[in-house]
Amino acid sequence: MIWQLDIVILVLVVICAIAAISVKDLLGSAVLLGAYSFLMCLLWTGMGAVDVAFTEAAVGAGISTAFFIAAIYQTTRRTRD
């Protein structure tokens, strides 16, 4: 993979991680964690670990995000902090 693209994706991963822990809206945080998982999927693909990338896409960006959103709709959406 092109190293400039790797750097851009790594910067986006760090931005998503910081934003996910600093957002007060739980739905926004769940979406950011899904974006984080998708970006990690791109990095794994670039490293040649296609099986790990497929698992990250299916579990991390797919099922986990859906479970987070379902749990958020069963509780309150905003934190009390």
N, CA, C and O of each residue as an XYZ file, in Angstrom:
324
protein
N       0.845     -1.181      0.000
C       0.000      0.000      0.000
C       0.887      1.240      0.000
O       2.021      1.201      0.478
N       0.376      2.311     -0.525
C       1.122      3.566     -0.586
C       1.282      4.108      0.831
O       0.313      4.187      1.586
N       2.503      4.479      1.183
C       2.757      4.875      2.572
C       2.056      6.177      2.926
O       1.724      6.377      4.094
N       1.817      7.066      1.980
C       1.089      8.302      2.274
C      -0.362      7.993      2.639
O      -0.945      8.627      3.519
N      -0.924      7.020      1.953
C      -2.292      6.614      2.274
C      -2.357      5.958      3.656
O      -3.319      6.157      4.399
N      -1.338      5.181      3.993
C      -1.269      4.592      5.338
C      -1.244      5.670      6.418
O      -1.921      5.549      7.439
N      -0.468      6.715      6.191
C      -0.376      7.798      7.176
C      -1.727      8.501      7.322
O      -2.150      8.808      8.437
N      -2.393      8.752      6.217
C      -3.703      9.417      6.272
C      -4.708      8.554      7.029
O      -5.458      9.061      7.863
N      -4.727      7.265      6.744
C      -5.663      6.376      7.440
C      -5.325      6.281      8.923
O      -6.227      6.252      9.760
N      -4.040      6.232      9.257
C      -3.654      6.183     10.674
C      -4.059      7.452     11.410
O      -4.499      7.386     12.558
N      -3.918      8.600     10.770
C      -4.350      9.854     11.393
C      -5.862      9.846     11.596
O      -6.350     10.285     12.638
N      -6.604      9.352     10.613
C      -8.055      9.260     10.760
C      -8.461      8.285     11.867
O      -9.449      8.512     12.565
N      -7.699      7.202     12.027
C      -7.973      6.247     13.109
C      -7.802      6.922     14.466
O      -8.632      6.752     15.359
N      -6.736      7.678     14.615
C      -6.498      8.374     15.887
C      -7.580      9.425     16.135
O      -8.046      9.576     17.265
N      -7.980     10.146     15.100
C      -9.035     11.148     15.254
C     -10.352     10.495     15.650
O     -11.057     11.003     16.522
N     -10.689      9.379     15.020
C     -11.924      8.662     15.380
C     -11.875      8.155     16.816
O     -12.875      8.224     17.531
N     -10.731      7.652     17.241
C     -10.612      7.132     18.604
C     -10.768      8.250     19.630
O     -11.474      8.083     20.625
N     -10.123      9.377     19.400
C     -10.227     10.497     20.335
C     -11.643     11.065     20.339
O     -12.181     11.396     21.395
N     -12.238     11.174     19.166
C     -13.601     11.706     19.087
C     -14.608     10.766     19.743
O     -15.567     11.226     20.364
N     -14.404      9.468     19.615
C     -15.351      8.501     20.189
C     -15.374      8.556     21.706
O     -16.418      8.337     22.321
N     -14.234      8.845     22.313
C     -14.226      8.905     23.783
C     -14.571     10.289     24.315
O     -14.812     10.437     25.513
N     -14.602     11.301     23.461
C     -14.893     12.645     23.948
C     -16.308     13.122     23.616
O     -16.748     14.142     24.148
N     -17.019     12.418     22.761
C     -18.379     12.804     22.386
C     -19.335     12.461     23.525
O     -19.249     11.384     24.115
N     -20.238     13.380     23.826
C     -21.209     13.135     24.900
C     -22.431     12.365     24.412
O     -23.127     11.744     25.214
N     -22.701     12.396     23.108
C     -23.837     11.680     22.538
C     -23.438     10.226     22.299
O     -22.482      9.958     21.571
N     -24.158      9.294     22.900
C     -23.797      7.887     22.804
C     -23.985      7.331     21.401
O     -23.214      6.469     20.978
N     -24.974      7.794     20.680
C     -25.177      7.334     19.310
C     -24.030      7.794     18.418
O     -23.552      7.033     17.576
N     -23.595      9.013     18.596
C     -22.443      9.512     17.847
C     -21.182      8.736     18.170
O     -20.359      8.478     17.291
N     -21.035      8.368     19.413
C     -19.882      7.570     19.813
C     -19.916      6.186     19.184
O     -18.877      5.668     18.773
N     -21.091      5.584     19.103
C     -21.210      4.269     18.479
C     -20.893      4.339     16.987
O     -20.244      3.444     16.447
N     -21.342      5.385     16.331
C     -21.047      5.558     14.909
C     -19.554      5.786     14.699
O     -18.976      5.259     13.749
N     -18.929      6.558     15.566
C     -17.487      6.783     15.462
C     -16.698      5.497     15.695
O     -15.670      5.277     15.055
N     -17.165      4.656     16.596
C     -16.493      3.363     16.791
C     -16.651      2.465     15.570
O     -15.748      1.694     15.246
N     -17.786      2.559     14.894
C     -17.962      1.829     13.645
C     -17.020      2.333     12.559
O     -16.470      1.542     11.793
N     -16.836      3.649     12.495
C     -15.890      4.223     11.535
C     -14.462      3.813     11.874
O     -13.658      3.540     10.982
N     -14.152      3.770     13.162
C     -12.834      3.317     13.606
C     -12.581      1.877     13.147
O     -11.503      1.560     12.643
N     -13.563      1.026     13.320
C     -13.412     -0.367     12.901
C     -13.253     -0.492     11.390
O     -12.474     -1.314     10.907
N     -13.994      0.330     10.643
C     -13.866      0.298      9.192
C     -12.478      0.757      8.748
O     -11.891      0.166      7.841
N     -11.953      1.801      9.379
C     -10.606      2.267      9.031
C      -9.551      1.231      9.394
O      -8.574      1.057      8.666
N      -9.744      0.543     10.515
C      -8.814     -0.534     10.856
C      -8.904     -1.667      9.840
O      -7.903     -2.319      9.541
N     -10.096     -1.899      9.314
C     -10.271     -2.897      8.254
C      -9.449     -2.515      7.028
O      -8.822     -3.375      6.409
N      -9.450     -1.240      6.677
C      -8.638     -0.784      5.546
C      -7.151     -0.982      5.800
O      -6.405     -1.363      4.898
N      -6.727     -0.722      7.028
C      -5.308     -0.915      7.357
C      -4.914     -2.384      7.296
O      -3.846     -2.717      6.782
N      -5.761     -3.263      7.813
C      -5.456     -4.698      7.758
C      -5.381     -5.179      6.315
O      -4.542     -6.013      5.975
N      -6.263     -4.649      5.466
C      -6.231     -5.034      4.059
C      -4.942     -4.573      3.406
O      -4.341     -5.305      2.620
N      -4.520     -3.372      3.727
C      -3.271     -2.859      3.176
C      -2.055     -3.646      3.615
O      -1.059     -3.698      2.893
N      -2.119     -4.255      4.778
C      -1.001     -5.069      5.272
C      -1.034     -6.489      4.726
O      -0.107     -7.267      4.952
N      -2.096     -6.826      4.010
C      -2.179     -8.153      3.428
C      -2.881     -9.178      4.287
O      -2.909    -10.357      3.935
N      -3.441     -8.768      5.389
C      -4.150     -9.685      6.280
C      -5.648     -9.599      5.966
O      -6.425     -9.008      6.716
N      -6.025    -10.202      4.845
C      -7.397    -10.077      4.366
C      -8.373    -10.795      5.290
O      -9.496    -10.326      5.474
N      -7.974    -11.918      5.873
C      -8.868    -12.635      6.780
C      -9.157    -11.826      8.041
O     -10.286    -11.816      8.532
N      -8.145    -11.156      8.559
C      -8.339    -10.304      9.736
C      -9.199     -9.097      9.368
O     -10.046     -8.672     10.153
N      -8.978     -8.545      8.172
C      -9.762     -7.397      7.724
C     -11.232     -7.770      7.554
O     -12.115     -6.992      7.913
N     -11.495     -8.950      7.010
C     -12.876     -9.392      6.841
C     -13.555     -9.582      8.196
O     -14.713     -9.202      8.370
N     -12.848    -10.160      9.141
C     -13.412    -10.347     10.480
C     -13.656     -9.002     11.156
O     -14.679     -8.821     11.816
N     -12.735     -8.064     11.000
C     -12.905     -6.727     11.583
C     -14.113     -6.028     10.968
O     -14.867     -5.357     11.674
N     -14.299     -6.178      9.678
C     -15.436     -5.540      9.020
C     -16.752     -6.165      9.466
O     -17.728     -5.459      9.719
N     -16.775     -7.480      9.560
C     -18.016     -8.159      9.921
C     -18.370     -7.952     11.383
O     -19.510     -7.617     11.706
N     -17.413     -8.147     12.260
C     -17.684     -8.078     13.695
C     -17.576     -6.655     14.218
O     -18.490     -6.163     14.881
N     -16.468     -5.993     13.925
C     -16.226     -4.661     14.481
C     -17.141     -3.595     13.926
O     -17.813     -2.892     14.681
N     -17.172     -3.470     12.600
C     -17.971     -2.414     11.987
C     -19.421     -2.818     11.801
O     -20.291     -1.951     11.723
N     -19.701     -4.095     11.727
C     -21.063     -4.537     11.456
C     -21.867     -4.871     12.687
O     -22.743     -4.108     13.095
N     -21.574     -6.002     13.275
C     -22.405     -6.530     14.362
C     -22.280     -5.699     15.644
O     -23.283     -5.406     16.295
N     -21.061     -5.323     16.002
C     -20.879     -4.549     17.236
C     -21.584     -3.204     17.164
O     -22.216     -2.781     18.132
N     -21.480     -2.532     16.029
C     -22.153     -1.240     15.879
C     -23.665     -1.407     15.955
O     -24.350     -0.588     16.568
N     -24.178     -2.443     15.350
C     -25.622     -2.688     15.419
C     -26.062     -2.976     16.858
O     -27.107     -2.489     17.292
N     -25.280     -3.757     17.594
C     -25.610     -4.028     19.000
C     -25.518     -2.767     19.855
O     -26.361     -2.550     20.725
N     -24.502     -1.932     19.617
C     -24.381     -0.669     20.361
C     -25.595      0.217     20.117
O     -26.156      0.781     21.057
N     -26.001      0.341     18.857
C     -27.143      1.201     18.535
C     -28.430      0.633     19.128
O     -29.268      1.389     19.620
N     -28.596     -0.675     19.089
C     -29.783     -1.287     19.694
C     -29.803     -1.068     21.206
O     -30.863     -0.816     21.780
N     -28.651     -1.161     21.848
C     -28.591     -0.932     23.297
C     -28.845      0.529     23.636
O     -29.463      0.827     24.658
N     -28.382      1.435     22.801
C     -28.599      2.863     23.056
C     -30.081      3.197     22.968
O     -30.585      3.987     23.766
N     -30.786      2.605     22.004
C     -32.208      2.889     21.881
C     -33.025      2.279     23.016
O     -34.174      2.672     23.218
N     -32.466      1.339     23.756
C     -33.147      0.786     24.926
C     -32.892      1.613     26.182
O     -33.600      1.462     27.178
N     -31.894      2.479     26.141
C     -31.544      3.323     27.291
C     -31.634      4.783     26.870
O     -32.246      5.114     25.855
N     -31.014      5.653     27.667
C     -30.988      7.066     27.306
C     -29.859      7.314     26.307
O     -28.838      6.626     26.313
N     -30.067      8.302     25.458
C     -29.101      8.562     24.403
C     -27.947      9.440     24.875
O     -26.822      9.267     24.407
N     -28.192     10.362     25.773
C     -27.148     11.270     26.222
C     -26.685     10.883     27.609
O     -27.460     10.372     28.418
N     -25.408     11.132     27.878
C     -24.874     10.854     29.202
C     -25.263     11.978     30.154
O     -25.663     13.061     29.727
N     -25.140     11.706     31.437
C     -25.507     12.715     32.431
C     -24.328     13.570     32.860
O     -24.491     14.484     33.669
N     -23.148     13.289     32.334
C     -21.944     14.040     32.727
C     -21.949     15.443     32.215
O     -21.006     16.194     32.464
